[in-house]
Amino acid sequence: GPELAITGDATALGAVILGEEPQAFRFLIGCAGWAPGQLEAELAAGAWLPADVDLSLVLDVDPDAQWDKAYEKTIGATAVAFTSTRGGSA
């Protein structure tokens, strides 16, 4: 979105750390990768829940609550609403 940026550039990271850029940021580190066609197949299978980027969700929500809040914003209900308390399999 126009309010967010993602970078792996060391110069950009240095600008944020040194206070030369806006200070609302999340620093994440990791690696994700897919085999050719894997992501498309996962999307087609419904394994992902695509949603619009929400600046407040990214910067204002506690990281431990982000998945739940994103799910609720996208679906309109919490994930627990689809959980059965009855015995047996779902």
C-alpha positions as CSV (number, residue, x, y, z in Angstrom):
1,G,0.0,0.0,0.0
2,P,1.0,3.6,-0.3
3,E,1.7,3.9,3.5
4,L,3.9,0.8,3.9
5,A,7.2,-0.4,2.4
6,I,9.2,-3.6,2.7
7,T,12.9,-3.7,2.1
8,G,15.9,-5.8,2.5
9,D,18.2,-2.9,1.7
10,A,20.8,-2.2,4.4
11,T,20.9,1.6,3.6
12,A,17.1,1.9,4.2
13,L,17.4,-0.1,7.4
14,G,20.2,2.2,8.6
15,A,18.1,5.3,7.8
16,V,15.3,3.9,10.1
17,I,17.7,3.0,12.9
18,L,19.5,6.4,12.7
19,G,16.2,8.2,12.8
20,E,16.4,9.6,9.3
21,E,13.1,8.0,8.2
22,P,9.7,7.7,9.9
23,Q,9.9,5.8,13.1
24,A,6.7,3.7,12.9
25,F,8.2,0.4,11.8
26,R,8.3,-3.3,12.5
27,F,11.6,-5.1,12.1
28,L,11.1,-8.7,11.0
29,I,13.7,-11.2,10.0
30,G,13.3,-14.5,8.3
31,C,13.1,-16.4,5.1
32,A,10.2,-17.8,3.1
33,G,10.2,-19.6,-0.1
34,W,8.1,-21.7,-2.4
35,A,8.8,-24.2,-5.1
36,P,7.7,-23.1,-8.6
37,G,3.9,-23.1,-8.7
38,Q,3.6,-24.0,-5.0
39,L,2.1,-20.7,-3.8
40,E,-0.4,-20.7,-6.7
41,A,-1.5,-24.2,-5.7
42,E,-1.8,-23.3,-2.1
43,L,-3.9,-20.2,-3.0
44,A,-6.1,-22.4,-5.3
45,A,-6.6,-24.9,-2.4
46,G,-7.7,-22.2,0.0
47,A,-4.7,-22.5,2.3
48,W,-4.2,-18.7,2.3
49,L,-6.6,-16.0,3.2
50,P,-5.7,-13.0,1.1
51,A,-6.6,-9.6,2.5
52,D,-5.9,-5.9,2.0
53,V,-3.0,-4.4,3.8
54,D,-4.1,-2.5,6.9
55,L,-1.6,0.0,8.4
56,S,-3.1,0.0,11.9
57,L,-3.1,-3.8,11.9
58,V,0.6,-3.9,11.0
59,L,1.8,-1.1,13.3
60,D,-0.7,-0.8,16.1
61,V,-1.7,-4.4,17.0
62,D,0.4,-6.5,19.4
63,P,2.3,-9.0,17.3
64,D,1.0,-11.8,19.4
65,A,-2.6,-10.8,18.4
66,Q,-2.0,-9.9,14.7
67,W,-3.1,-13.2,13.2
68,D,-6.4,-13.2,15.2
69,K,-7.1,-9.6,14.5
70,A,-6.4,-10.0,10.8
71,Y,-8.6,-13.1,10.6
72,E,-11.4,-11.3,12.4
73,K,-11.1,-8.2,10.1
74,T,-11.2,-10.3,7.0
75,I,-13.8,-12.9,7.9
76,G,-16.0,-10.8,10.3
77,A,-15.7,-13.3,13.1
78,T,-13.0,-14.8,15.3
79,A,-11.5,-18.1,14.4
80,V,-12.8,-19.6,17.7
81,A,-16.3,-19.0,16.3
82,F,-15.7,-22.0,14.0
83,T,-14.4,-24.2,16.8
84,S,-16.7,-26.9,18.1
85,T,-16.8,-27.7,21.8
86,R,-18.5,-31.0,21.2
87,G,-16.5,-34.2,21.2
88,G,-15.7,-36.1,18.0
89,S,-14.1,-34.8,14.8
90,A,-14.9,-31.6,12.9
